[in-house]
Amino acid sequence: MKYLSTRGDATPRAFCEILLEGLAPDGGLYLPETYPRVDAATLARWRGLSYPQLAFEILSLYIDDIPAADLRALLDRTYTAATFGDARITPLKPLEPGLALQALSNGPTLAFKDVAMQLLGALFEYQLGRLGQQLNILGATSGDTGSAAEYAMRGRRGIRVFMLSPHGRMSPFQQAQMFSLQDPNIHNLAIEGVFDDCQDIVKAVSADLAFKQRWCIGTVNSINWARLLAQVVYYFAGYFQATGRDGGEVDFAVPSGNFGNICAGHVARRMGLPIGRLVAATNENDVLDEFFRTGRYRVRGSAETHATSSPSMDISKASNFERFVFDLVGRDAARTAELFGPALSRDGGFTVSADEFARVPGFGFVSGRSTHADRVATIRDCWQRHQVLIDTHTADGLKVARAHRRAGVPMLVLETALPAKFAEAIREAVGFEPPRPPATEGIERLPRRFEVLPADAERVKRYIAEHCGA
Ligand SMILES: *Cc1c(COP(=O)(O)O)cnc(C)c1O
């Protein structure tokens, strides 16, 4: 299997060549040359597999430069009941006949990003070990991504993490989660500024190519292909749990921000998994809902990006969206390059016509948006009707899923975080404190390791250089 760029660079690259990369050199995103097709007989054979076995079958179709035994061992070590709280890794939680949550957030940081990030950590360590190289991961976080990255990379050989966060602005739980890590390869840099300052520093450091090369700076952002690939697996796992041997279609509702999670569903469907509809759920930041309703993709400025009670979906442009659009326009790289290059910067967006949508079969997407009032009402209703407590992001998914139920087709709502992470909205909805998983009990009282730095890229560079010794 070789990989190409959505903007036309067709240099054939193997999986491990793009593993540690972000964007392709032409500014596009990497995708496989083709999606491997899985037939009914293969699906039937996969039905009885454990999660790591299933992950091995799927990843083997996309990775031909890691020996099978190594890949298998790496997956067996990653997807364990010890890390994810259940041997099924992403078990279903039934709500009512034909409607269930798929639990993706029982990993170490209580959000679905762990499922992919834990694998990325293992793959990075493996590949860096083979190359005899080191990697210094530089990132900016307002909460979820940073903690998932740190818990995935802690203690890994050849890897250091420098994670910038806005000083004093993350939730107390998120601060406790990140700052209590004592691993010497994890560096928490609390920046005196807001999240945008942190992101600007990451951009400034990455733009200094000499520094970047000298100190082997890399990232773990959501456009990484391996992260997306890891997420394809749980669509299969969910499908098998929701259906019997006779199969049939399943719909998935996905709380969406950067379009990574739902894009993995798109890939699973292109592979032949019988997904009926993919339901994109947004919060008040409804870039994606607008697109699926009107065909218009309109990026928002920061003044138009609202801070909501489902903060991990507060995005103004969806960084993985280019992958989907590339497929939607028939893999026309010149067209994709025009849409995401000149059209975006000139017009702040673009329109895909209804004809274009209709030409390509098997792109059954629907969408909806959800507001703070919807979240609170949905959390309360789900608790009262089913005695299941959900977080604010999952509530956006459930609210929109209910609007798109189809008779006879099971609907799975991806649970993207646990309520313990968003206690304030939970209290507002149900009037009590969400329960804490035992492993996170009392983390606020643990000793903390972090460094406060001014919002100054030069100061951050100096810190990195001082802490990359030998
Ligand atoms: C990241 C995140 C999302 C959005 O996922 P995308 O892949 O960016 O669409 C939704 N919910 C939670 C809890 C998240 O952390």
The ligand as a Tripos MOL2 file, in Angstrom:
@<TRIPOS>MOLECULE
LIG
   15    15     1     0     0
SMALL
NO_CHARGES

@<TRIPOS>ATOM
      1 C1        -11.7250   15.7940   19.6340 C.3       1 LIG1
      2 C2        -13.0940   15.5920   20.1750 C.ar      1 LIG1
      3 C3        -14.2410   15.6130   19.3420 C.ar      1 LIG1
      4 C4        -14.1750   15.9550   17.8660 C.3       1 LIG1
      5 O1        -13.5710   14.9460   17.1020 O.3       1 LIG1
      6 P1        -13.0130   15.2560   15.6320 P.3       1 LIG1
      7 O2        -12.2690   14.0590   15.2280 O.co2     1 LIG1
      8 O3        -12.1330   16.4700   15.7820 O.co2     1 LIG1
      9 O4        -14.2000   15.5400   14.7640 O.co2     1 LIG1
     10 C5        -15.4710   15.3400   19.9110 C.ar      1 LIG1
     11 N1        -15.5920   15.0790   21.2340 N.ar      1 LIG1
     12 C6        -14.5220   15.0420   22.0640 C.ar      1 LIG1
     13 C7        -14.7330   14.7570   23.5040 C.3       1 LIG1
     14 C8        -13.2360   15.2930   21.5660 C.ar      1 LIG1
     15 O5        -12.1790   15.2690   22.4000 O.3       1 LIG1
@<TRIPOS>BOND
     1     1     2 1
     2     2     3 ar
     3     2    14 ar
     4     3     4 1
     5     3    10 ar
     6     4     5 1
     7     5     6 1
     8     6     7 2
     9     6     8 1
    10     6     9 1
    11    10    11 ar
    12    11    12 ar
    13    12    13 1
    14    12    14 ar
    15    14    15 1
@<TRIPOS>SUBSTRUCTURE
     1 LIG1         1 GROUP 0 **** ****
